[in-house]
Each structure stands twice: as C-alpha cells, then as structure tokens.
Amino acid sequence: MEIVFLRPIRQFAAFAVATGSLVVATSAAADAVDGNWCFGVKRLEIFDPEILTPGGNKFQGQYGRHDFTYTVPAGEPGARATVDMELLGDDDLRLRPTGRTPDPAKAGAQMWKRCAAPVS
C-alpha cells in the first residue's frame, strides 16, 4: 500500500527533473555562435562550419563554439576581407568586418543580436 501523502512529492520531483532538463538543453544551445543573427536589416545564419552571409552566399568558414571567421566572397561589399565574430553572451555577437585588431572600434566592430529564424 502506497502512502498517499508521498504522491504529490513524486509528481513535483518528476516535474522538477523535466523542467530542469529543458532549461539545461536551452542554455547549452544558446552558448554557441550557431543560429540567426541580426544587425539592423542585415541577417546572417551560422550552423557549425556553414554560414549564410548577409549577401545570401552559403559556404563554410572557420567555426569555433564561441567564434567564427570567414572571407567575404566576391560580389559582396568588402569582398576578400576577413570577418571575425565572437560570441559575447547568449544573445550578443561582436562582428569585426575588417578582421581582429587590438581595438575593436578600429575594425568597425558591430554588435549583432540573436534573432528568430526568417519566415518565408
């Protein structure tokens, strides 16, 4: 015979475990440069080594969990420049369109924000 007053405790424990797992999974996904990023009307998408640039080109760059580097392809503004990005928080990405320098302002650093996937 089960003790009746333990039933709510078991239900709460199951809920806590399920909720905790969801929070951990969400945090782990946000702790990476992967995803959709916005700067004004510009958008880019990063998924592992693949990037979809603001100019609409899709190719592979140099992927790190918290950073990404690529060379701007021909036909896009700044062609052949090296773009460095680094994750500063779950929703903040610093993009340096002219490469990494000791002073981010000299590289024209831009602060990109994580945004929702585009709807087509």
C-alpha positions in Angstrom: 0.0 0.0 0.0 1.4 3.4 -1.1 1.4 6.2 1.4 -0.9 8.8 -0.1 0.9 12.0 1.0 4.1 10.9 -1.0 2.2 11.0 -4.3 2.4 14.9 -4.7 6.1 14.8 -3.8 6.8 12.3 -6.5 4.8 14.4 -9.0 6.7 17.5 -8.1 10.1 15.7 -8.3 9.2 14.4 -11.8 8.2 17.9 -12.9 11.4 19.4 -11.4 13.5 16.9 -13.3 11.7 17.5 -16.6 11.8 21.3 -16.2 15.5 21.3 -15.2 16.4 19.2 -18.3 14.6 21.7 -20.5 16.5 24.6 -19.0 19.9 22.9 -19.4 19.2 22.0 -23.0 18.2 25.6 -23.8 21.2 27.0 -22.1 23.6 24.7 -23.9 22.2 25.7 -27.4 22.4 29.4 -26.6 26.1 29.0 -25.5 27.3 28.7 -29.1 27.7 31.0 -32.1 25.3 28.8 -34.1 22.0 30.4 -35.0 20.4 33.5 -36.6 21.9 37.0 -36.1 20.7 40.5 -37.0 22.2 43.9 -37.3 19.6 46.4 -38.4 18.1 44.9 -41.6 21.2 42.6 -42.2 20.9 38.9 -41.3 23.3 36.0 -41.2 23.0 32.4 -40.1 25.7 30.1 -38.7 25.3 26.4 -38.3 28.6 24.6 -37.5 31.1 25.5 -40.2 28.4 26.8 -42.6 27.4 30.4 -42.9 24.7 32.2 -44.9 26.1 35.7 -45.3 24.1 38.9 -45.4 24.7 38.9 -49.2 22.9 35.5 -49.5 26.0 33.3 -50.1 26.3 30.0 -48.4 29.7 28.3 -47.7 32.0 27.1 -45.0 34.1 29.3 -42.7 36.3 28.6 -39.7 34.0 27.6 -36.8 34.6 27.6 -33.1 32.0 27.1 -30.5 32.2 30.8 -29.5 33.7 32.4 -32.6 33.5 32.3 -36.4 35.7 33.6 -39.2 35.2 33.8 -42.9 36.4 35.7 -46.0 33.8 37.8 -47.7 33.1 36.3 -51.1 33.3 38.2 -54.4 30.2 40.2 -55.2 29.5 41.3 -51.6 30.6 44.6 -50.1 34.0 44.2 -48.6 34.9 41.2 -50.8 38.1 39.4 -49.8 38.1 41.0 -46.3 38.3 38.7 -43.3 35.3 38.9 -41.0 35.8 37.8 -37.3 32.9 37.2 -35.0 33.0 36.3 -31.3 30.1 35.4 -29.0 29.9 37.8 -26.0 26.8 36.3 -24.4 23.8 34.2 -25.3 22.4 36.9 -27.5 25.3 39.2 -28.4 27.9 38.7 -31.1 30.7 41.2 -31.9 31.4 41.2 -35.7 34.6 42.8 -36.9 34.2 43.3 -40.7 37.9 44.0 -41.3 39.4 41.4 -39.1 40.6 41.2 -35.5 42.6 44.1 -34.2 43.6 45.1 -30.6 41.0 47.9 -30.8 37.5 46.7 -32.0 36.4 50.2 -32.8 39.3 50.4 -35.4 37.9 47.3 -37.1 34.5 48.8 -37.4 33.1 46.4 -34.8 29.4 45.8 -35.0 27.2 44.4 -32.2 24.8 41.8 -33.7 21.8 40.3 -31.8 20.4 36.8 -31.9 17.1 36.9 -33.7 14.4 34.5 -34.9 14.8 32.4 -38.0 13.5 34.1 -41.1 9.9 33.3 -42.1 9.5 32.5 -45.8 
